[in-house]
Amino acid sequence: MSPLLRSLRPRHWIKNVAVFAGLCFSRQADEGPQVLRVTLLFGCFCLASSAVYLVNDLFDRERDRVHPLKCQRPIASGQVASPMALGLALVLAAAGLAGGYALGPASFAGLAGYLLLQGAYSARLKHVVILDVFCIAAGFMLRVLAGVWTIGVTASPWLVACSVMLALFLALCKRRAEVIGLADGSAAQRPAIDDYRGPVIDVMIGVIASATLVTYTLYTLLPAHIFQDSADARLRMDSQAGAPGMVWTVPLVAYGMLRYLYLVYRLEKGERPELTVMTDRPLLVCLFLYLVVVAAVIYLPRPA
């Protein structure tokens, strides 16, 4: 890829798939107009997230130049000029917001909140221990909420809780991988990373991993909530909590988390979660089986 395209980090667009969660779990993934709306929202988030990556690289370009790998980033290496990166970031952010506005006020609010949060994260919050990973989790939560708002359904508290916990788990694993990967004197590169050194990060990962699995298990067991959709007078689930068959996804989620922990602790991966997930065959098989079970539970006709 050209340096300018690499600076947009298109491989990271996979994170924006979170906007489809509400579409799937509200049983609307087979409705063309709703699929189109969420797909357009996905494109808007891709534009917005690329704008965020450009701004983040602008803030970090001096630190990146002393990092063994990040020094190759287009902005840090000088392949993309800073004024060009800033101008492109503004254009992409404006385009993403314009698309969100066209989809409706709720979609626009989700995108605007995401951009404001990530701007604060890039400028300051990424250097505040613990708060930095919560900002990452909040970014995923806003993606999920924007996807729910775009199709006009009520946000499930279980969907939000599971999304936040999973994002915290991945973010903490990423911090651990960064601690392991950075050489001595890393405080000059990422000051907050030093605060995660020692056993503290392992304890945090253990707590959040356990909480994530418990939260998801409760989600599959507790009674579902039903509400009336005023647009077409049909009953819709705001989540599949307690839906018959969802409990069978718990072993798959447990295996996926344990496999990811194995990759982080045994193989020292995790610094690039999107790459780790998409290149590990056992994780891909687990993800495929999870999607098959969820699709069967949600979309196959249920006996009367």
Stockholm file with secondary structure:
# STOCKHOLM 1.0

chainA/1-304         MSPLLRSLRPRHWIKNVAVFAGLCFSRQADEGPQVLRVTLLFGCFCLASSAVYLVNDLFDRERDRVHPLKCQRPIASGQVASPMALGLALVLAAAGLAGGYALGPASFAGLAGYLLLQGAYSARLKHVVILDVFCIAAGFMLRVLAGVWTIGVTASPWLVACSVMLALFLALCKRRAEVIGLADGSAAQRPAIDDYRGPVIDVMIGVIASATLVTYTLYTLLPAHIFQDSADARLRMDSQAGAPGMVWTVPLVAYGMLRYLYLVYRLEKGERPELTVMTDRPLLVCLFLYLVVVAAVIYLPRPA
#=GR chainA/1-304 SS CCHHHHHTCGGGGGGGGGGGHHHHHTTCTTCHHHHHHHHHHHHHHHHHHHHHHHHHHHHHHHHHTTSTTGGGSTTTTTSSCHHHHHHHHHHHHHHHHHHHHHHCHHHHHHHHHHHHHHHHHHHTGGGSTTHHHHHHHHHHHHHHHHHHHHTTCCCCHHHHHHHHHHHHHHHHHHHHHHHHHSCTTGGGTCGGGGGGTTTHHHHHHHHHHHHHHHHHHHHHHSCCCEEEETTTTEEEESCCTTCTTGGGGHHHHHHHHHHHHHHHHTSCCCSSHHHHHHHCHHHHHHHHHHHHHHHHHHHSCCCC
#=GC SS_cons         CCHHHHHTCGGGGGGGGGGGHHHHHTTCTTCHHHHHHHHHHHHHHHHHHHHHHHHHHHHHHHHHTTSTTGGGSTTTTTSSCHHHHHHHHHHHHHHHHHHHHHHCHHHHHHHHHHHHHHHHHHHTGGGSTTHHHHHHHHHHHHHHHHHHHHTTCCCCHHHHHHHHHHHHHHHHHHHHHHHHHSCTTGGGTCGGGGGGTTTHHHHHHHHHHHHHHHHHHHHHHSCCCEEEETTTTEEEESCCTTCTTGGGGHHHHHHHHHHHHHHHHTSCCCSSHHHHHHHCHHHHHHHHHHHHHHHHHHHSCCCC
//
